[in-house]
Amino acid sequence: MIYVDTSVMVALLTTEPKTPQVAAWYAGLNEIPTVSDWILPEFSSALSIKVRTSQLSEQLAKNSRDEFDLLIDGGVRLVAVSREAYRKADGIVRAHQIGLRAGDSLHLATALELGASHMATLDGNLAANAKRQGLEVIGF
């Protein structure tokens, strides 16, 4: 199972330096990737930041949200975040030396709980921590 974090979805649905690589990867998938419910507010937050910082217009943000909604409805496997994943994420962020933030620790904890074999992320710190936990990281 491939677990995908929000950074990959943002790159897939907006224009970022890694968008061509992410789009090619997504187009070539042989399985439906898995995302957690956490992606819903985190994706919207990322778009809002892009609008506030003039990286994205309101119209382009709306278009990206519409594409995201379509993707959530059929292009990814959406799973709920369990209470145990929140607890595991809490334990992960308590290890301050690894430097993960709350959202990334929740992605990692959920991927581990689901038994994912791969983590797709554009975040170097999340990638390093996923590798330490035994996940194969899909790099772009």
N, C-alpha and C positions, 0 to 999 in steps of 0.2 A: 504494500500500500504506500502511495506517495501522499504525504501530508504537505500542504502548501500554506505558507504564511502570507500575511497581507502584503508584504513588500512585492511579492511576485504578482499578485492580482493588480496592484496599483500600476506596476510597469506594463502589465498586459493591456490594461484599459485606459492608460493615459500615455503621453509621450515622454519617455525617459531614456537615458543613455542605453539601458539594457532592453528596451522594448523589442527590438528586432530579434534578439536572442530568445527572450521569453516567449514571444509569439511563435517562433519556429519550434521551440520545445513543446509548447502547448498543442500546436497543430499536429505534431508527430506522436503524441501520447497514444499508447495502446490500452490505457485504462483510465477510468474517471478518477481524477485526483480528489483528495479529501480535504475539506476545510472545516473549521469549527465555527459555531455561532459567534465567537469573539470577532470574526472577520467582519461581521455586519457593522458594529459601531466603529471599529478601527478603520475600515475602508472609508466610511463617510467622514471620519475625522481627518484622514489623510487628504481627501479631496477638499475639505473645508480649509485646511491649512494652505493648500495650493491656491485656492481662490483668495484667501486673505493676504497671501504674499505675492499675488499677481503672477503666479506661475501658470494659472489656469483661469479661463473666463467662466462666468456663471453658466453660459450655454454649454461649453465643453464639459464642465463638471456635471451638468444635468445629463448630457449624452453618456458620459462615463457611468453615472449612476444607473441609467436605463440599461446599459449593456451589462453592468454588474448584476442587476436584478434578473435579467435573462439568464446569465451564467449561473446564478444561485438556483434558479428554477430548473436547471437541467444540465449544466455543463460541469458541475462539481457535485460531489457527495457532501452534503451539509450534515454535520453531527453536532449534538448538544455537548456542551462542556459540563462534565460531571462535578459534583462536590469534591470528589477525590482528586480530580485534576486541579481544582483550585487549591486544595491542601498541598498537593505536590508542587505546584507553582510557588506557593508560599515558602516551602522548604528550599526550593531552588534559589529564590531571590535573597533568602537569608544568608546564603553563601556569597557575601558581598565581593569577594575576590574574583568571582567569575564575571561580574559586571552586567548581568542580564537585568533588563527592566521588566516590570510586571507583565506587560502584554506579551513579550517574547517568551517569558517563563511559562505563561499560560499556553502558548502555542507548543512549546517543547513538552510540557507535561501532558497535554492532550495527545500529541503524537505518540509519546511513549505509552500512555494508557491504551491507546487503540492498537498498539503493536505495529505501528508504521515501520517500514524498512527504509524509507527514504524521506528526507526533508528537503523541500524546495524553498530556498530563501535567497534574498539578495543582501541580507544582513550578515556581515562577517562574524560578529560576536555570536549571534544565534547559530550560525553554521559551525563554529568552533565548538560550541557547547553541545550541539546535536551530535557531532562526531565523537566527542568524549562520552556521550551516552550510547554510542554504538549505532547511530543512524548513518546511513550513507547520504551525503549531502549532494544535491544537484546544484552545481554552480553554473553561473552564467557569465 
